[in-house]
Amino acid sequence: MSSLALHADETREIEEIHADALALLDKAREVAKVEDSLSEMRAAEFLKQVKVRHGIAENTRTKLVKPLNDHVKMINTEFKKTTTPLEQAEDVVKGGMITYRKSVIFKEAEERRLRVEAEARAAIRDGDIEKLDGMRDDHAAAVAAAPRTVNTQSGQVRFRKVWRFEVEDMLFLPAMYWMPDEKKIKASVEQGIPIPGVRAWVEEIPLSY
């Protein structure tokens, strides 16, 4: 059985807030029927009360979890001191492996392995068992020089090819790859400036209550 459980006073406090919230939700369905300025004023006052209750709930939650969060934060900070060097060590070694796999030596070995594998597949398709048997040593040497997966005593390291890119000249970049500047569009729309290809409209929503 877990030792983590709410105290009786904590449970009671949360249940009281929950019951009050459910009562407000029931009331909301009636208050939402806004038909004139008087009922709109009533709805606005209701939103104010909802916000007050939300503040009470949030303050109660913070009071209960802050000591726990502070303790967790302290533990995480201490463990970060341990894991950061490990992450750095991993990055350093991965960097060395990436550099090697980008080198001419490895690329030539990989090309040889791919060539041998292509020849082996062709021999299989042709049913040329004799040629396939004669390629065993060559294939083993090619795979050892440029393995797809590096096997070790502790496990294995697999590799996957990842495309990288950088934009060399924006003038040649097709328009379909441009990213709209949403902040600039929003600023223009708010000033009533029409923008081709952009539909703008105004909504009224309760902003503060």
Secondary structure, DSSP 8 states (H G I E B T S, - for coil): --S----HHHHHHHHHHHHHHHHHHHHHHHHT---SHHHHHHHHHHHHHHHHHHHHHHHHHHHHHHHHHHHHHHHHHHHHHHHHHHHHHHHHHHHHHHHHHTSHHHHHHHHHHHHHHHHHHHHHHHT-HHHHHHTHHHHHHHHHHS-SEEE-SS-EEE---------S-GGGS-GGG----HHHHHHHHHTT---TT------------
